[in-house]
Amino acid sequence: MLDANSRYRSEDDGSFSDSELPESPEGAKHRLGKPPRHLSVIRQCASSARLAQAQSELKLGSPGLASPLDGKPGFLPSFRSGSCSEIGPKSYMEDEHICIDSLVDHLGAAEDFPAPGAFYGVFDGHGGTDAATFVRKNILKFILDDSHFPSSVEKAIKNAFVRADHALADSSSLDRSSGTTALTALIFGRILLIANAGDCRAVLGRRGRAIELSRDHKPNCKTERLRIEKLGGIIYDGYLNGQLSVARALGDWHMKGTKGSLCPLSAEPELQETTLTEEDEFLIMGCDGLWDVMSSQCAVTMVRKELMLHNDPERCSRELVQEALQRNSCDNLTVVVVCFSPDPPPHIEIPKTRVRRSISLEGLHVLNGALNGHV
């Protein structure tokens, strides 16, 4: 009997040792072309111009960018995070994650980017740990080293994903059959850039409402199915080419052709940009082991309630993992919770004239999500 929760239809249970970045040819990053043009992006946006503006204003000592949503120029988020990883019922732990609340402290003030800045990532490996470990160690470096950074951050991120994918193919010490999904969050000032390749998910908590900032790349997703079939791939029983339960991933070179060729299994991320305001309280990033058993709204409601009690993102991440295990998640579990304020979320008063007392705020969000097909 096949495990429907396994990323591979027939998963290799072998474990692999960590490996370092293989030496790249000189000038490789300048020769790295754009990702294939046929792949879609959630939204092409002008975040590069806004990042440049943020960089300029923050370096000049401005208190922050004026928000188009709240009109309060003094708002700037502060970052604090917590994480939790559990092996769950599986035999091997193949998840990796990274939490950097201050890029300046982590990398040094010499780097050319505005403060405050933060970086987070969740990497759900399969076929061994090689790919997930490698991407965790190197993805941020690939972004910052790209020739397009910081003038065009979107290009830098997409190039970094492709470069990491190619490095996995070039290495003689990493298993070519190992693969990983990748979900990253790069924050400069109030600009939040989510990049996703695979079925991890990023969800923003906005005054109790769940805002999904990534799309799960499952083979049966309509847009992914059309892309896969156009490139000659097939979907069998929900698996890409009958083998893989995701439509995008880094690594898995036993399923790909030569580097640079069009392939049903894509390493290019989809990008989503958000300008944070005081309404945005926290971000949840989790692997599919969480979202297989919990809706986005349920997770946001749970985290908000817990933050109001103890204001500890680390405890919130542990509680989400434990709740997923109680709901019989069949996968490894990794959760990162990022708060944008040092204070706990405020109580929300519901006007009596608009909402009956018998309906809670959380109930309204769940009902709204059901009507919109998100629950």
Secondary structure as a PSIPRED ss2 file (coil, helix, strand):
# PSIPRED VFORMAT (PSIPRED V4.0)

   1 M C   1.000  0.000  0.000
   2 L C   1.000  0.000  0.000
   3 D C   1.000  0.000  0.000
   4 A C   1.000  0.000  0.000
   5 N C   1.000  0.000  0.000
   6 S C   1.000  0.000  0.000
   7 R C   1.000  0.000  0.000
   8 Y E   0.000  0.000  1.000
   9 R C   1.000  0.000  0.000
  10 S C   1.000  0.000  0.000
  11 E C   1.000  0.000  0.000
  12 D C   1.000  0.000  0.000
  13 D C   1.000  0.000  0.000
  14 G C   1.000  0.000  0.000
  15 S C   1.000  0.000  0.000
  16 F C   1.000  0.000  0.000
  17 S C   1.000  0.000  0.000
  18 D C   1.000  0.000  0.000
  19 S C   1.000  0.000  0.000
  20 E C   1.000  0.000  0.000
  21 L C   1.000  0.000  0.000
  22 P C   1.000  0.000  0.000
  23 E C   1.000  0.000  0.000
  24 S C   1.000  0.000  0.000
  25 P C   1.000  0.000  0.000
  26 E C   1.000  0.000  0.000
  27 G C   1.000  0.000  0.000
  28 A H   0.000  1.000  0.000
  29 K H   0.000  1.000  0.000
  30 H H   0.000  1.000  0.000
  31 R H   0.000  1.000  0.000
  32 L C   1.000  0.000  0.000
  33 G C   1.000  0.000  0.000
  34 K C   1.000  0.000  0.000
  35 P C   1.000  0.000  0.000
  36 P C   1.000  0.000  0.000
  37 R C   1.000  0.000  0.000
  38 H C   1.000  0.000  0.000
  39 L C   1.000  0.000  0.000
  40 S C   1.000  0.000  0.000
  41 V C   1.000  0.000  0.000
  42 I C   1.000  0.000  0.000
  43 R C   1.000  0.000  0.000
  44 Q C   1.000  0.000  0.000
  45 C C   1.000  0.000  0.000
  46 A C   1.000  0.000  0.000
  47 S H   0.000  1.000  0.000
  48 S H   0.000  1.000  0.000
  49 A H   0.000  1.000  0.000
  50 R H   0.000  1.000  0.000
  51 L H   0.000  1.000  0.000
  52 A H   0.000  1.000  0.000
  53 Q H   0.000  1.000  0.000
  54 A H   0.000  1.000  0.000
  55 Q H   0.000  1.000  0.000
  56 S H   0.000  1.000  0.000
  57 E H   0.000  1.000  0.000
  58 L H   0.000  1.000  0.000
  59 K H   0.000  1.000  0.000
  60 L C   1.000  0.000  0.000
  61 G C   1.000  0.000  0.000
  62 S C   1.000  0.000  0.000
  63 P C   1.000  0.000  0.000
  64 G C   1.000  0.000  0.000
  65 L C   1.000  0.000  0.000
  66 A C   1.000  0.000  0.000
  67 S C   1.000  0.000  0.000
  68 P C   1.000  0.000  0.000
  69 L C   1.000  0.000  0.000
  70 D C   1.000  0.000  0.000
  71 G C   1.000  0.000  0.000
  72 K C   1.000  0.000  0.000
  73 P C   1.000  0.000  0.000
  74 G C   1.000  0.000  0.000
  75 F C   1.000  0.000  0.000
  76 L C   1.000  0.000  0.000
  77 P C   1.000  0.000  0.000
  78 S C   1.000  0.000  0.000
  79 F C   1.000  0.000  0.000
  80 R E   0.000  0.000  1.000
  81 S E   0.000  0.000  1.000
  82 G E   0.000  0.000  1.000
  83 S E   0.000  0.000  1.000
  84 C E   0.000  0.000  1.000
  85 S E   0.000  0.000  1.000
  86 E E   0.000  0.000  1.000
  87 I C   1.000  0.000  0.000
  88 G C   1.000  0.000  0.000
  89 P C   1.000  0.000  0.000
  90 K C   1.000  0.000  0.000
  91 S C   1.000  0.000  0.000
  92 Y C   1.000  0.000  0.000
  93 M C   1.000  0.000  0.000
  94 E C   1.000  0.000  0.000
  95 D E   0.000  0.000  1.000
  96 E E   0.000  0.000  1.000
  97 H E   0.000  0.000  1.000
  98 I E   0.000  0.000  1.000
  99 C E   0.000  0.000  1.000
 100 I E   0.000  0.000  1.000
 101 D C   1.000  0.000  0.000
 102 S C   1.000  0.000  0.000
 103 L H   0.000  1.000  0.000
 104 V H   0.000  1.000  0.000
 105 D H   0.000  1.000  0.000
 106 H H   0.000  1.000  0.000
 107 L H   0.000  1.000  0.000
 108 G C   1.000  0.000  0.000
 109 A C   1.000  0.000  0.000
 110 A C   1.000  0.000  0.000
 111 E C   1.000  0.000  0.000
 112 D C   1.000  0.000  0.000
 113 F C   1.000  0.000  0.000
 114 P C   1.000  0.000  0.000
 115 A C   1.000  0.000  0.000
 116 P C   1.000  0.000  0.000
 117 G E   0.000  0.000  1.000
 118 A E   0.000  0.000  1.000
 119 F E   0.000  0.000  1.000
 120 Y E   0.000  0.000  1.000
 121 G E   0.000  0.000  1.000
 122 V E   0.000  0.000  1.000
 123 F E   0.000  0.000  1.000
 124 D E   0.000  0.000  1.000
 125 G E   0.000  0.000  1.000
 126 H E   0.000  0.000  1.000
 127 G C   1.000  0.000  0.000
 128 G C   1.000  0.000  0.000
 129 T C   1.000  0.000  0.000
 130 D H   0.000  1.000  0.000
 131 A H   0.000  1.000  0.000
 132 A H   0.000  1.000  0.000
 133 T H   0.000  1.000  0.000
 134 F H   0.000  1.000  0.000
 135 V H   0.000  1.000  0.000
 136 R H   0.000  1.000  0.000
 137 K H   0.000  1.000  0.000
 138 N H   0.000  1.000  0.000
 139 I H   0.000  1.000  0.000
 140 L H   0.000  1.000  0.000
 141 K H   0.000  1.000  0.000
 142 F H   0.000  1.000  0.000
 143 I H   0.000  1.000  0.000
 144 L H   0.000  1.000  0.000
 145 D H   0.000  1.000  0.000
 146 D C   1.000  0.000  0.000
 147 S C   1.000  0.000  0.000
 148 H C   1.000  0.000  0.000
 149 F C   1.000  0.000  0.000
 150 P C   1.000  0.000  0.000
 151 S C   1.000  0.000  0.000
 152 S C   1.000  0.000  0.000
 153 V H   0.000  1.000  0.000
 154 E H   0.000  1.000  0.000
 155 K H   0.000  1.000  0.000
 156 A H   0.000  1.000  0.000
 157 I H   0.000  1.000  0.000
 158 K H   0.000  1.000  0.000
 159 N H   0.000  1.000  0.000
 160 A H   0.000  1.000  0.000
 161 F H   0.000  1.000  0.000
 162 V H   0.000  1.000  0.000
 163 R H   0.000  1.000  0.000
 164 A H   0.000  1.000  0.000
 165 D H   0.000  1.000  0.000
 166 H H   0.000  1.000  0.000
 167 A H   0.000  1.000  0.000
 168 L H   0.000  1.000  0.000
 169 A H   0.000  1.000  0.000
 170 D H   0.000  1.000  0.000
 171 S C   1.000  0.000  0.000
 172 S C   1.000  0.000  0.000
 173 S C   1.000  0.000  0.000
 174 L C   1.000  0.000  0.000
 175 D C   1.000  0.000  0.000
 176 R C   1.000  0.000  0.000
 177 S C   1.000  0.000  0.000
 178 S C   1.000  0.000  0.000
 179 G E   0.000  0.000  1.000
 180 T E   0.000  0.000  1.000
 181 T C   1.000  0.000  0.000
 182 A E   0.000  0.000  1.000
 183 L E   0.000  0.000  1.000
 184 T E   0.000  0.000  1.000
 185 A E   0.000  0.000  1.000
 186 L E   0.000  0.000  1.000
 187 I E   0.000  0.000  1.000
 188 F E   0.000  0.000  1.000
 189 G C   1.000  0.000  0.000
 190 R C   1.000  0.000  0.000
 191 I E   0.000  0.000  1.000
 192 L E   0.000  0.000  1.000
 193 L E   0.000  0.000  1.000
 194 I E   0.000  0.000  1.000
 195 A E   0.000  0.000  1.000
 196 N E   0.000  0.000  1.000
 197 A E   0.000  0.000  1.000
 198 G C   1.000  0.000  0.000
 199 D C   1.000  0.000  0.000
 200 C C   1.000  0.000  0.000
 201 R E   0.000  0.000  1.000
 202 A E   0.000  0.000  1.000
 203 V E   0.000  0.000  1.000
 204 L E   0.000  0.000  1.000
 205 G E   0.000  0.000  1.000
 206 R E   0.000  0.000  1.000
 207 R C   1.000  0.000  0.000
 208 G C   1.000  0.000  0.000
 209 R E   0.000  0.000  1.000
 210 A E   0.000  0.000  1.000
 211 I E   0.000  0.000  1.000
 212 E E   0.000  0.000  1.000
 213 L C   1.000  0.000  0.000
 214 S C   1.000  0.000  0.000
 215 R C   1.000  0.000  0.000
 216 D C   1.000  0.000  0.000
 217 H C   1.000  0.000  0.000
 218 K C   1.000  0.000  0.000
 219 P C   1.000  0.000  0.000
 220 N C   1.000  0.000  0.000
 221 C C   1.000  0.000  0.000
 222 K H   0.000  1.000  0.000
 223 T H   0.000  1.000  0.000
 224 E H   0.000  1.000  0.000
 225 R H   0.000  1.000  0.000
 226 L H   0.000  1.000  0.000
 227 R H   0.000  1.000  0.000
 228 I H   0.000  1.000  0.000
 229 E H   0.000  1.000  0.000
 230 K H   0.000  1.000  0.000
 231 L C   1.000  0.000  0.000
 232 G C   1.000  0.000  0.000
 233 G C   1.000  0.000  0.000
 234 I C   1.000  0.000  0.000
 235 I E   0.000  0.000  1.000
 236 Y E   0.000  0.000  1.000
 237 D C   1.000  0.000  0.000
 238 G C   1.000  0.000  0.000
 239 Y E   0.000  0.000  1.000
 240 L E   0.000  0.000  1.000
 241 N C   1.000  0.000  0.000
 242 G C   1.000  0.000  0.000
 243 Q C   1.000  0.000  0.000
 244 L E   0.000  0.000  1.000
 245 S C   1.000  0.000  0.000
 246 V C   1.000  0.000  0.000
 247 A C   1.000  0.000  0.000
 248 R E   0.000  0.000  1.000
 249 A C   1.000  0.000  0.000
 250 L E   0.000  0.000  1.000
 251 G E   0.000  0.000  1.000
 252 D C   1.000  0.000  0.000
 253 W C   1.000  0.000  0.000
 254 H C   1.000  0.000  0.000
 255 M C   1.000  0.000  0.000
 256 K C   1.000  0.000  0.000
 257 G C   1.000  0.000  0.000
 258 T C   1.000  0.000  0.000
 259 K C   1.000  0.000  0.000
 260 G C   1.000  0.000  0.000
 261 S C   1.000  0.000  0.000
 262 L C   1.000  0.000  0.000
 263 C C   1.000  0.000  0.000
 264 P C   1.000  0.000  0.000
 265 L C   1.000  0.000  0.000
 266 S E   0.000  0.000  1.000
 267 A C   1.000  0.000  0.000
 268 E C   1.000  0.000  0.000
 269 P C   1.000  0.000  0.000
 270 E E   0.000  0.000  1.000
 271 L E   0.000  0.000  1.000
 272 Q E   0.000  0.000  1.000
 273 E E   0.000  0.000  1.000
 274 T E   0.000  0.000  1.000
 275 T E   0.000  0.000  1.000
 276 L C   1.000  0.000  0.000
 277 T C   1.000  0.000  0.000
 278 E C   1.000  0.000  0.000
 279 E C   1.000  0.000  0.000
 280 D E   0.000  0.000  1.000
 281 E E   0.000  0.000  1.000
 282 F E   0.000  0.000  1.000
 283 L E   0.000  0.000  1.000
 284 I E   0.000  0.000  1.000
 285 M E   0.000  0.000  1.000
 286 G E   0.000  0.000  1.000
 287 C C   1.000  0.000  0.000
 288 D H   0.000  1.000  0.000
 289 G H   0.000  1.000  0.000
 290 L H   0.000  1.000  0.000
 291 W H   0.000  1.000  0.000
 292 D C   1.000  0.000  0.000
 293 V C   1.000  0.000  0.000
 294 M C   1.000  0.000  0.000
 295 S C   1.000  0.000  0.000
 296 S H   0.000  1.000  0.000
 297 Q H   0.000  1.000  0.000
 298 C H   0.000  1.000  0.000
 299 A H   0.000  1.000  0.000
 300 V H   0.000  1.000  0.000
 301 T H   0.000  1.000  0.000
 302 M H   0.000  1.000  0.000
 303 V H   0.000  1.000  0.000
 304 R H   0.000  1.000  0.000
 305 K H   0.000  1.000  0.000
 306 E H   0.000  1.000  0.000
 307 L H   0.000  1.000  0.000
 308 M H   0.000  1.000  0.000
 309 L H   0.000  1.000  0.000
 310 H H   0.000  1.000  0.000
 311 N C   1.000  0.000  0.000
 312 D C   1.000  0.000  0.000
 313 P H   0.000  1.000  0.000
 314 E H   0.000  1.000  0.000
 315 R H   0.000  1.000  0.000
 316 C H   0.000  1.000  0.000
 317 S H   0.000  1.000  0.000
 318 R H   0.000  1.000  0.000
 319 E H   0.000  1.000  0.000
 320 L H   0.000  1.000  0.000
 321 V H   0.000  1.000  0.000
 322 Q H   0.000  1.000  0.000
 323 E H   0.000  1.000  0.000
 324 A H   0.000  1.000  0.000
 325 L H   0.000  1.000  0.000
 326 Q H   0.000  1.000  0.000
 327 R C   1.000  0.000  0.000
 328 N C   1.000  0.000  0.000
 329 S C   1.000  0.000  0.000
 330 C C   1.000  0.000  0.000
 331 D C   1.000  0.000  0.000
 332 N C   1.000  0.000  0.000
 333 L E   0.000  0.000  1.000
 334 T E   0.000  0.000  1.000
 335 V E   0.000  0.000  1.000
 336 V E   0.000  0.000  1.000
 337 V E   0.000  0.000  1.000
 338 V E   0.000  0.000  1.000
 339 C E   0.000  0.000  1.000
 340 F C   1.000  0.000  0.000
 341 S C   1.000  0.000  0.000
 342 P C   1.000  0.000  0.000
 343 D C   1.000  0.000  0.000
 344 P C   1.000  0.000  0.000
 345 P C   1.000  0.000  0.000
 346 P C   1.000  0.000  0.000
 347 H C   1.000  0.000  0.000
 348 I C   1.000  0.000  0.000
 349 E C   1.000  0.000  0.000
 350 I C   1.000  0.000  0.000
 351 P C   1.000  0.000  0.000
 352 K C   1.000  0.000  0.000
 353 T C   1.000  0.000  0.000
 354 R C   1.000  0.000  0.000
 355 V C   1.000  0.000  0.000
 356 R C   1.000  0.000  0.000
 357 R C   1.000  0.000  0.000
 358 S C   1.000  0.000  0.000
 359 I C   1.000  0.000  0.000
 360 S C   1.000  0.000  0.000
 361 L H   0.000  1.000  0.000
 362 E H   0.000  1.000  0.000
 363 G H   0.000  1.000  0.000
 364 L H   0.000  1.000  0.000
 365 H H   0.000  1.000  0.000
 366 V H   0.000  1.000  0.000
 367 L H   0.000  1.000  0.000
 368 N H   0.000  1.000  0.000
 369 G H   0.000  1.000  0.000
 370 A H   0.000  1.000  0.000
 371 L H   0.000  1.000  0.000
 372 N C   1.000  0.000  0.000
 373 G C   1.000  0.000  0.000
 374 H C   1.000  0.000  0.000
 375 V C   1.000  0.000  0.000
